[in-house]
Amino acid sequence: MAAFDYNELLATEKAKKTPRSRMARYAAPVFRKYGCREVLDLACGNGRDTLYLAGRGFAVTGLDLAAEAVSRLKERGRGRFLVADARRLPFGSETFDAVYSFGLLHVFTDDAKVQRERVMEEIRRVLKSGGPALLTALWTDQPGCGLPELCCLTEAEVVEVCRGFRVVRKKLVRDHSCNGWKGIYWRLLLGK
């Protein structure tokens, strides 16, 4: 089996046309309820959710490791986009009213627990006090979930991820990724 190539996936016509996720539609009213203005979208990929939230009046900063995807988003001219690592965010502490991420937590395959902990530490650091973090991760009741490119999270792993945050809501939902694959995700609404 060939290695998973995220940049190649994002370059496909199908990925470019993927509609916003259900999570983004859920996020907009949640962020309004919390009085959020500045939102950080971690692992924004093709920008489908970033652009949706920006279109709803939020000042969204999209961040991704895929330089090609970020370059295409900058050409569209709607928002602030940068290439950066979610494990070492280039922002000061308490910069954002809200943090959003559809699908970052399950992409780590090497030393996944440590990598997720780094991401969550950075989210806590850049999120303003009282602000929401809205995250998803692929679900499985079996470690590994049969997807060699991804590290799906068990409920015990989700509990670990949420440490240091107040769990406002934790729910399993069906949604789709940027390649159109429908999966079952943990939808986590966390408070700082």
N, C-alpha and C positions, 0 to 999 in steps of 0.2 A: 504494500500500500504506500503510495506517495505521501510525503509529508504535507501537512496542511499549510497552505499558503494564504494567509489572511489578505495580503495586498492583491493577490490574484482574484480572490473572491470579491473584494470591494470594487474591482475594475470591471466586473461583469455588468452587462446591460440590466440584467435582472436585479442586481443589488442596487443599481442607481435608481431604479424605479420602485423599490420596495416602499410601501406606505408606512407612515409612522406606526409605532407599536401601540398596543392597547395601554401599555404602561405610560406612554407619553400623554394619552388622553386622560388617564387617571391622575397623572402628575400635575397637570395645569390647575385644576381646582384645589388640589392639596396645597400647592405652593401659594395660591391666592389666599387660602384660609390662614396660612402662616404669615402672610404679609411679605412674602419673598419678592425680591426684584432681581438680584444678582444670582444666577444659577451656573454651576459648574457641571458640564456633561463630560464624565470620564469615559474614555474609550468610545468616542462619538462616531467612529467608523464613517459611514457614508453620509452622516449628518441628518438622516431622516427625522430623528426625534429632536435634535438640536434646532433644526429649522422650524419644526412644528411649534416648539416652545417659544422660539423667538417670534414667530407669527402670532403668538398669544400675548405678546407684550413683555416677555421676560428678557432681560439682558443676559444672554447665554454665552458662556465661553466654552467652546468645544475643544477637547484635548484628545489626541490619539497618538500612538506610536507609528502608525502607518502614514509616512510622509506623503505618499501619493494621494491618499484620501484627503488629507488636510489641505494639500495644494488645490485639489478640485473644489473643496468647500470655500477656500479663499477666493477662487475665481467667481463663485456665485455671489460674493460680496454681502452676505447677510449674517453678520455676527463676527465674533472674534474666535479664531481658530489657531491652535498651535500644536506643534509636534513636541510631545513630552511624555515622560514615564509617570504613570499614576503612583508609582512607589516612591517617587521623589518629585513632588509637585513644586513648580517654580513660582509659588505664591506665598505671601506672608500669612501669618496665623490669623484666623477669623476674618477671612476675605469675603466669603460667599454666604449668602442667606440660605442657600440650599445646594445640595449635591445630588446629582442624578446619574445613574449608570445602568444601562440595559446590557447585561451580559459580560461584565468584566471579571467578576469573581470566579467564573468557571473556566477561564482560559489558561490558568496556570497548571502546568503538568509536572514541572520539576520543583520539588520542595514547595508544593502548593500551599500548605498551611502557613509557612513563613511568608510567602509572597502575598497571600491574602491579608495576613496581619499587618504587613507594611502598608498596603493600600488603605486598610481601615484606620491605621494610625494617622496617615496623611489626611484622610477624610475628616477625622476628628480635629486635626490641627487647623485645616483651612475653613471649616464650617463655623459660622458664628454661633454663639451660645443660644440655645433654644431653637436653632434651625433644624429642618428636617433633612435626612438623607434617604433617598428613595432608590433602592437597588434591586436588581434581579440576579439570580443564579440558577442555572439548570438544576433540576431536581433529580434525585435517584434514591431508591431504597436499597440499591446495591452499589458499593464503592466502585468507581470506574465507569459505571453505566454503559459499558460496551462502546464508548466513543473514545478512540485512542487520542484524538486531538484535544479533548476537553476533559476537565476534571469536575464532573457533576458533584453536587453537594448533598450529603445526607442531612437529615434533620439535626443530628448531633453536630455536624460541621457548621450548620447555619447558626446554631446556638453559640458556638465558638466565635464565629464571625461577628456576632452582635455584642460581644462583651465590650463594656465601656460605653455602650449606648443604651438608651431607654427604648425598648421595643414597643412601638405604638401599634403596629399591625404586622402580622406574619401570615401569609396566605399562599397556597398553591394556586396558580392560574395558568391558563393556556395562552400562549402568545406566539409570535413568529420572530425569527431572527432575520438578518439582512439578506440571507439567501432564500428566504421564504419557507424554511423548514419550521414546522409547528412543533413546539415543545411545551413541556410543563415546567414552569419556573417558580421558584420562590420569589414572591414579591414582598420586599422588606421595607417597611416605613419605620425609620429609626429617628430618635430625637437625641440631640446633644445636651 
